[in-house]
Amino acid sequence: MVVNTAEQESTKRKLPVLLFDVMDTLIRDPFYEDMPKFFKLTLKELFAVKHPTAWIEFETGLISEGELLSKFFKDGRDFDLTGLKDCAYEGYRWIEGCEDLLRRVQEAGYEAHAFTNYPHWYKMIEEKLSLSRYLDWTFVSCHTGRRKPDLEAFMEAATTLGLEPQDCVFIDDRLKNVEAAQAVGMAGILFESASSLEVELEKLGISLESQPLQPSLPL
């Protein structure tokens, strides 16, 4: 009997598959502190003068970086885009404990994917912190054209992975996104810290405890 290779591989797939938000879940988001300082504004002032949809359009790939430059502020004022990107780059860093947690997710044999609302600047995060050592950048809104909490974004993710929603665990720091994942049948975890996330994963039967080394057999 010939065994279908694809079927053979699917039987080896360890479930559930983990879908991670990135910004303020794995990586610090510089938008709320560093960017207002860059513009010499408070966060409240920045929200008052920025265009209401420009960043969302940038995140979903509807406008280019050049178009963001001309549209970011309601009044069309110019700004140093290169300086803003440098500011963002400097602000990217791991949330405490998350790199180690992802490493142990990988060592435990679980599949992990990024599921994030972000523009192509995610490549700067990858350049600086190399998240792809631990997960795949599979669902980034600038490529998928969909943003959380759109229910279709979650259904599309499950379909792309060849899974039922109940075979996925979604982790995010925003409650509305977690609730959207749960609405389509995924398990959803609200991220608060790496340690609390590990506790919640344990409740779902996902253990990240290191397995003891097996003694070597005598030759």
VOPAFI-817458 format. One record per residue: x, y, z of N, C-alpha, C in turn; residue in one letter. Coordinates in steps of 0.2 Angstrom, whole numbers, plus 5000, padded with zeros to 4 digits. Each point is the difference from the previous one (the first is absolute). Last residue first. Layout:
<pts>
XYZXYZXYZA
...
</pts>
This chain:
<pts>
513250065120500249984993500149925000L
498350145017500749985000500149974993P
498350205004500049935000500749975000L
499250245011500349974994500049925000S
498250175013500749975001500249964993P
498250215000500049935001500749975000Q
499050255007500449964996500049935001L
498050175006500649975003500449964994P
498350204995499949935001500749985002Q
498850245004500549974996500049925002S
497850165000500549985005500549964995E
497950114994500750024997500549985005L
497349924994500550015004500750024997S
497250004996500650014997500650025005I
497649965004500349944999500750014996G
498450175008499849974994500349934998L
500650135019499349985001499749974994K
502250094999500049935004499349985001E
500450214990500149954996500049935003L
499850195013499449994996500149954995E
501850065013499549975005499449984996V
501750124989500249935001499549965004E
499750234998499949974993500149925001L
500750155017499249995001499849964993S
502350075001499849955005499349985001S
500750174985500349944998499849945005A
498450214999500749995001500249934998S
497950094994500150055006500850005001E
498049914980500750015003500150055005F
497849844992500250075001500750015003L
498849794985500450025007500150074999I
498349804987500350075000500350015007G
499149804982500250015007500350075000A
498349954980500749995002500050015008M
498050034985500249935003500749995002G
498850204992500049964995500249935002V
499950175016499350004996500049964994A
502050045013499549965004499449994996Q
501550164992500349934999499549955003A
499550225004499949984993500249934999A
500550095021499349994999499849984993E
502250085004499949935003499349984999V
500550214994500349964995499949935002N
499350185014499649994994500249954995K
501450055019499449965002499649994994L
502650045000499450044999499449965001R
502349934999500050045006499350045000D
500549744990500150074998499950045007D
500049734987500350045006500050084998I
498849744992500250074998500250045007F
499749734990500050045006500350074998V
498849774986500550065000499950035007C
498749824991500649975000500550065001D
497750044997500149975006500749975001Q
499250094979500250055005500149975007P
500649854979499350025003500250065005E
501749954979499849985007499350025001L
501850054983499649934999499849975006G
501050224995500449955004499749934999L
498950194991500750004997500449945003T
497950045009499949974993500750004997T
499850115021499949935001500049964993A
500250244999500649975003499949925001A
498150134993500549994994500749975003E
498350055015499849954996500549984995M
500350195013500149945004499949944996F
499650214990500749995001500149945004A
497850074997500249974994500849995001E
498950125016499949935001500249964994L
500950245009499649974995500049935001D
501250175014499649945002499549984995P
502250044992499649985006499750075003K
500649994974500350015007499549975005R
500849974972499549995005500350025007R
501249984979499550054998499550005006G
502149874997499449964999499450054998T
502350085003500049954995499349974999H
500450165017500250044994500149954994C
499549925022499450044997500250034993S
501049775010500250075001499550044996V
500549745006499450045000500250075002F
501749844999499549974995499550054999T
502549975010499650064999499449994995W
501249825017500050024993499650065000D
501649915021499349994997500050034993L
502049975014499549975004499349994997Y
502050114990500349945003499549965004R
499550214990499949944996500449945002S
500150235010499449965002499949934996L
501850205002500049934997499549955003S
500850255003499949955006499949934997L
500550204986500350015006499949945005K
499149994978500750025000500350015006E
497749975000500349944998500850014999E
498650185003500049965007500449944998I
499750134982500550035005500049975006M
498449944984500649974998500650035004K
497750075003500149945003500749974998Y
499050194990500550015005500149945004W
498350024983500649964999500650025004H
497650035012500250024993500749964998P
498049925018500650044999500250014993Y
498449855018499850054996500750055000N
499949725004500150075002499850054995T
500749745007499350024997499950075003F
502149794998499850075001499350024997A
500849745007499950054995499950075003H
500849725007499850075002500050054994A
500049725009500150044995499750075002E
501149805016499450044998500250044994Y
501549865014499849974994499350034997G
501650055019499549955002499649974994A
501750174998500349945003499549955001E
499350214994500349974994500349935002Q
499150145017499449984996500349964994V
501650105013499749945003499449974997R
500950214993500549954999499849935003R
498750195003500049984993500549944999L
500050105021499449974999500049974993L
501850145005500149945003499349954999D
499950234993500449964996500249935002E
498750155013499649974994500549964996C
500550135021499849935001499749974993G
499950265002500449965005499749935000E
499850144978499750005007500349955004I
501450104980499649955002499650025007W
500650194981500449955005499549955003R
500250244983499849935000500549965005Y
500250244995499549985005499849935001G
501550104983500350005007499649985005E
499150024978500549945001500350005007Y
498650184995499649945001500549945001A
500950214994499750005007499649935002C
500850044978500649985005499850005007D
498450064983500249935000500649985004K
499450234999499449965003500249935000L
501450144988500150015007499549965004G
499850014977500649955002500150015007T
498350144991499849935001500649955001L
499450265005500649964999499849935000D
498250204993500449975006500649964998F
497850194991500549954999500449985006D
497350074997500750035002500549944998R
497550004998500449994995500750025001G
497950005014500250064996500550004995D
499349815014499450034997500250064995K
501949815005499650065003499450034996F
501249824991500049985007499650055004F
500549994975499349995003500050005007K
502050014985499650064999499350005003S
501549825004500450065001499550064999L
499349794994500050015007500350075002L
500349924978499350035001499850015008E
502149904994500050064997499350045001G
500249775005500450045005500050074998E
498049874990500749995001500350045005S
497449904999500450054998500749995001I
498449835004499650044995500450064998L
500549825017500450004993499650044995G
499649965024499649964996500350004993T
500850155017500149935003499749954995E
499850224994500749985000500149935002F
497950105003500149994993500749984999E
499550075021499749944999500149984993I
500850205006500449955003499749934999W
498850204993500649994996500449945003A
497950105008500049934997500749994996T
499450215013499649945003500149934997P
501850215001499449984996499749945003H
501350175016500149954995499449984996K
500050155019500350034994500149954994V
499249955023499650054998500250034993A
501349835011499349974998499650064997F
502050065011500149974993499449974997L
499950105022500150054994500149974994E
499949865018499350034999500150054994K
501949915008499749954997499350024998L
501850195003499849945004499649954996T
502050144989499350015002499949945005L
502050044985500050055006499250015001K
500949834985499750064997499950065005F
501149805007500350024994499750064997F
499049905019500650045001500450024994K
498149864997499850075002500650045002P
500549784995499850044994499750065002M
500749845017500550034996499850044994D
498349895014500550045004500550044996E
498349864990499650035006500550055004Y
500749854981499550054998499850045005F
501649815000500250065002499550064998P
499949735008499750044995500350085002D
501049745007499850075002499850044994R
499949734999500450054999499750075003I
498849805002500749975000500550065000L
497950065003499949945003500749965000T
499750224991499850015008499749935002D
500249994975500250065004499650005006M
499849804987500750025001500150065004V
498149784998500150074999500750025001D
499549744995500250055005499950074997F
499249734999500050064996500150065004L
500349715000500050065004500050064995L
499149734999500550054997499950065003V
499449765012499850054996500550044997P
500549784997499550055001499950025008L
501949894981499850005007499550065001K
500749834978499950075002499750005008R
500449804986500550025004499950075003K
498649904984499949975006500550015005T
500150104978499550035004499949965007S
501549924984500350065003499450035005E
499549824986500549985005500250065004Q
498650044982499649975005500549985006E
501050074980499750065003499649975006A
501049844987500550045004499750065004T
498949764992500050074998500450045005N
500349734996499750055005500150074997V
499749744989500450065000499750055005V
500049725000499650065000500450065000M
</pts>
